[in-house]
Amino acid sequence: QPMAWQVSSYMFEPSALTVFQGDRVKIAMFVINGNKHRDRIEDPDGKVIVPEQEHNRGKLYEISFMADRAGIYTLLCEEHKPSMRALITVLPKI
């Protein structure tokens, strides 16, 4: 249909979570939309701490990392950036 418009925007839900420094963070993802996602996690300095992995629709995946430093970590889909990102706030250990 030449006059039909379609817009898609992908996102993580929830798109934010908070943990404490020293926690082991495990994220379970079930892919609903989009055939392919290429996800990675970056530390507060932008260094990749979980290398990019391909995730496909209809499957459950787990990603985990140690929250060694306080700050904002980013879960990012390279395929659908900039909208498909989640922020992981790591609070300082008290």
Contacts in CASP RR format, 6 or more apart in sequence:
PFRMAT RR
TARGET T0000
AUTHOR 0000-0000-0000
METHOD contacts of the structure
MODEL  1
QPMAWQVSSYMFEPSALTVFQGDRVKIAMFVINGNKHRDRIEDPDGKVIV
PEQEHNRGKLYEISFMADRAGIYTLLCEEHKPSMRALITVLPKI
8 33 0 8 1.000
9 80 0 8 1.000
9 83 0 8 1.000
10 33 0 8 1.000
10 34 0 8 1.000
10 37 0 8 1.000
10 77 0 8 1.000
10 80 0 8 1.000
10 83 0 8 1.000
10 84 0 8 1.000
11 83 0 8 1.000
11 84 0 8 1.000
11 85 0 8 1.000
12 29 0 8 1.000
12 75 0 8 1.000
12 77 0 8 1.000
12 84 0 8 1.000
12 85 0 8 1.000
12 86 0 8 1.000
14 86 0 8 1.000
15 85 0 8 1.000
15 86 0 8 1.000
15 87 0 8 1.000
16 86 0 8 1.000
16 87 0 8 1.000
16 88 0 8 1.000
16 89 0 8 1.000
17 86 0 8 1.000
17 87 0 8 1.000
17 88 0 8 1.000
17 89 0 8 1.000
18 88 0 8 1.000
18 89 0 8 1.000
18 90 0 8 1.000
18 91 0 8 1.000
19 25 0 8 1.000
19 67 0 8 1.000
19 88 0 8 1.000
19 89 0 8 1.000
19 90 0 8 1.000
19 91 0 8 1.000
20 67 0 8 1.000
20 90 0 8 1.000
20 91 0 8 1.000
20 92 0 8 1.000
20 93 0 8 1.000
21 67 0 8 1.000
21 68 0 8 1.000
21 69 0 8 1.000
21 70 0 8 1.000
21 90 0 8 1.000
21 91 0 8 1.000
21 92 0 8 1.000
21 93 0 8 1.000
22 66 0 8 1.000
22 67 0 8 1.000
22 68 0 8 1.000
22 90 0 8 1.000
22 93 0 8 1.000
23 66 0 8 1.000
23 67 0 8 1.000
23 90 0 8 1.000
24 64 0 8 1.000
24 65 0 8 1.000
24 66 0 8 1.000
24 67 0 8 1.000
25 64 0 8 1.000
25 65 0 8 1.000
25 66 0 8 1.000
25 67 0 8 1.000
25 88 0 8 1.000
26 62 0 8 1.000
26 63 0 8 1.000
26 64 0 8 1.000
27 62 0 8 1.000
27 63 0 8 1.000
27 64 0 8 1.000
27 75 0 8 1.000
28 60 0 8 1.000
28 61 0 8 1.000
28 62 0 8 1.000
29 39 0 8 1.000
29 55 0 8 1.000
29 60 0 8 1.000
29 61 0 8 1.000
29 62 0 8 1.000
29 63 0 8 1.000
30 58 0 8 1.000
30 59 0 8 1.000
30 60 0 8 1.000
30 61 0 8 1.000
31 37 0 8 1.000
31 55 0 8 1.000
31 56 0 8 1.000
31 57 0 8 1.000
31 58 0 8 1.000
31 59 0 8 1.000
31 61 0 8 1.000
32 57 0 8 1.000
32 58 0 8 1.000
33 57 0 8 1.000
34 57 0 8 1.000
35 56 0 8 1.000
35 57 0 8 1.000
36 54 0 8 1.000
36 55 0 8 1.000
36 56 0 8 1.000
36 57 0 8 1.000
36 79 0 8 1.000
37 54 0 8 1.000
37 55 0 8 1.000
37 56 0 8 1.000
37 77 0 8 1.000
37 79 0 8 1.000
37 80 0 8 1.000
37 84 0 8 1.000
38 52 0 8 1.000
38 53 0 8 1.000
38 54 0 8 1.000
38 55 0 8 1.000
38 77 0 8 1.000
38 78 0 8 1.000
38 79 0 8 1.000
39 52 0 8 1.000
39 53 0 8 1.000
39 55 0 8 1.000
39 63 0 8 1.000
39 75 0 8 1.000
39 76 0 8 1.000
39 77 0 8 1.000
39 78 0 8 1.000
40 48 0 8 1.000
40 50 0 8 1.000
40 51 0 8 1.000
40 52 0 8 1.000
40 53 0 8 1.000
40 75 0 8 1.000
40 76 0 8 1.000
40 78 0 8 1.000
41 48 0 8 1.000
41 49 0 8 1.000
41 50 0 8 1.000
41 63 0 8 1.000
41 65 0 8 1.000
41 73 0 8 1.000
41 74 0 8 1.000
41 75 0 8 1.000
41 76 0 8 1.000
41 88 0 8 1.000
42 48 0 8 1.000
42 49 0 8 1.000
42 73 0 8 1.000
42 74 0 8 1.000
42 76 0 8 1.000
43 49 0 8 1.000
43 69 0 8 1.000
43 73 0 8 1.000
44 69 0 8 1.000
44 70 0 8 1.000
44 71 0 8 1.000
44 72 0 8 1.000
44 73 0 8 1.000
44 90 0 8 1.000
46 74 0 8 1.000
49 65 0 8 1.000
49 73 0 8 1.000
50 63 0 8 1.000
50 64 0 8 1.000
50 65 0 8 1.000
52 78 0 8 1.000
53 61 0 8 1.000
53 63 0 8 1.000
55 61 0 8 1.000
63 75 0 8 1.000
65 73 0 8 1.000
67 73 0 8 1.000
67 88 0 8 1.000
67 90 0 8 1.000
69 90 0 8 1.000
70 90 0 8 1.000
70 91 0 8 1.000
70 92 0 8 1.000
70 93 0 8 1.000
71 89 0 8 1.000
71 90 0 8 1.000
72 87 0 8 1.000
72 88 0 8 1.000
72 89 0 8 1.000
72 90 0 8 1.000
73 87 0 8 1.000
73 88 0 8 1.000
73 89 0 8 1.000
73 90 0 8 1.000
74 85 0 8 1.000
74 86 0 8 1.000
74 87 0 8 1.000
74 88 0 8 1.000
75 85 0 8 1.000
75 86 0 8 1.000
75 87 0 8 1.000
75 88 0 8 1.000
76 84 0 8 1.000
76 85 0 8 1.000
77 84 0 8 1.000
77 85 0 8 1.000
END
